[in-house]
Structures are given as C-alpha cells and as structure tokens.
Amino acid sequence: MELLKELCEASGIPGFEGRIRDIVRRELEPVVDEITVDAMGNMICVKQKSGAKKVMIAAHMDEIGFMVNHVGDKGWIRLIPLGGHDPRNMVAQRVRVCAEDGDLVGIMYPSLKPPHIQKESDRNKKPEVSDFVVDLGLPAETVKEKVKIGTPVTMKQDFLELGDCVSCKSMDNRVAVYVMIRAMQAATKFGFETYAVATSQEEIGLRGATTSATGIAPDVGIALDTTLATDIPGISEHECVTKLGEGVAIKILDSSAIQHPKLVKFLQQLADQHEIKWQPEILTRGGTDSAAIQKSGSGVPVATISVPTRYIHTTIETSHRQDLQGAVDLLAVFLEEGDSVNLNLV
C-alpha cells in the first residue's frame, strides 16, 4: 500500500497534477515504450503493438481542491473551489497550501461566530464554500510574501490502514491511478496497443480525457474511477449503488454515459472466468472519463471499472483492499485478453 499512500497524500488539483505525473512516470517508465505529456497535462504511456487495435485506459490524476483568490490585509486566505465540495465536509480541516517556495500547512474554517457567542439567527446559518478562510498562523506580511493569487490548496490527510480498508483524502481518484499502474505492471502480455493515460482536470469537466482521446483515437476505452459505496446507515436498500468488499464494480451506466453493453458483458464474463469477485454498478448522478472517450471522434465503445468507495469527496474516502485488488486483476486480464471482444451491435 506504500504506492497508494504516496499517491493519495500527494497534492494535485485540476491543472496542477505535476506531483502525480512524477509518480506515474517513475512507475511506468520501465513497463512502456513511450511516455509523453500533452498540452493539457495528460501523461500518455504507450505500450506499442504494431497492427493491433488501440485501447485507451483513463485514470484521472486530479483531486477536488481550491485555488487562492485573495489574501487579506490580516493574512486570511480566501479560496475558490475546483470540483464538487460539500461545505459540511470542509469544517475544521487541515489544508496544504502549495506555495512556490514550499508547502505550508493551514487550518480551514468558515468565518462564522463560535457557538458561545451566536445568536439564534447565527445558529440557523449553513456555511457556504465562500465563507471559508485559511489560517496559516503567520503574520500577515509573511502570508502575503509567501502565498500568491492562484496558489493551489488541497486538503491534508494522512493515509490510514483501517481493518480490511484503506482511507485518505483523494482516493477519488488516486485508487484508479494505482490500479492502472499495478495492472500495467502485472500484465504478462498486451493484446492491444495500450495507451495508459493519467488524465488531467476530470473534476472540472472531463477536460483531459476529452483532448487525449481526440489525439489517440482509440478503438476501445476503459475508464477507471471510484464509485459510491452506499452501504452505510441512512441509505435505503434500493438506493445502494455498491457495497464495500463485494467486489470490483463494472459500470452499466451513469448520468454521463451508457456503457457499451457488449463490452460490459465481456468484462463480467472475464471476471467470472478468472474468479474475480464483481458487482454491477448503476450510478444515477455522476460521471467518469468514459463519457469523454465515448464521444470522441465518431464514437468509441467504452466501459468503466470502478472501485467502491465510501464518503466520496471528503478527507476520509474509504475503499476495501479486496475490491482494489479485484480492479487490478480485472484490468490486467483485460489488457491480456480483451482484444478478442466482439463490439458489433448489429
């Protein structure tokens, strides 16, 4: 789990994924034939196979985060969000301010009155993202010197091994980067010409996958991502998307893309043949890089391999070790045998 820990604890908001690219390059350089980085910051790692069909594997590097948009005269830092934040999950958090001269640790808290001096009207106010400030515990002049407008900010959380699970911030989507790396390392052969793409800026609109898919023009696309594990109190059975420990999830559809039915069926059969535990996934809200790949060129058949994860878009995102390994195993055998899939719909 050391690689996953390194990936999750690293900072990388949309457009600033360089620290993650460095890890991907280190891990995949011995495996692939070519690595390039395009204008959007996508890292494209190619395992060449002349005359074979092309598969694009997409695992987005970015995490939800913030960017500094104001430093006040008293040193309070104001932020704009990048990605979907629930303000209830932002209260009393530690953050990492990625300043040019080195990271600074800060405290994030909404500019609301403490409970001791609140009036009734104050108690009913719900915090909004714009209410939050970052306190670096430094004099204002020092903050202004070190922190510039546009500085990236991420949550700060230590990786935790929790029973059969692992937990950290940015499991969405560093678990997918981990799965892609480990599957590429595990594959004993490659049926496709394989493009393992660590994509950028997914959290703000699938931007990296859109441009990289255009450049690659794949014959098949596989997105890797987390999905909601909703096996927690307060959620009814019919609302349950996936459950931790019940296997890797094979997506049928989400709100951004209906997955290619023959490709979905092939993955399900492949999992059964190799005794990989899996569960079906229908996600009524949310999407992945598969949507961007699917709509590129004249259309691409796509599927998504998902890792069930509790508490998504918080600092305690939690996945099960067996589901993670199942995702690695399924992707690895697909890279080896997936070129035999029949994708004709008529």
Secondary structure, DSSP 8 states (H G I E B T S, - for coil): -HHHHHHHHS---TT--HHHHHHHHHHHTTT-SEEEE-TT--EEEEE--TTS-EEEEEEE----EEEEEEE-TTS-EEEEEES---GGGTTTEEEEEEETTEEEEEEEEES---GGG--HHHHT----GGGEEEE-SS-HHHHHHH--TT-EEEE----EEETTEEEETTHHHHHHHHHHHHHHHH-S--SSEEEEEEE---TTTSHHHHHHHHHH--SEEEEEEEEEB--STT--GGG--B-TTS-EEEEEE-SS-B--HHHHHHHHHHHHHTT--EEEEE-SS---HHHHHHTSTT---EEEEEEEEESTTSTTEEEEHHHHHHHHHHHHHHHHHGGG------
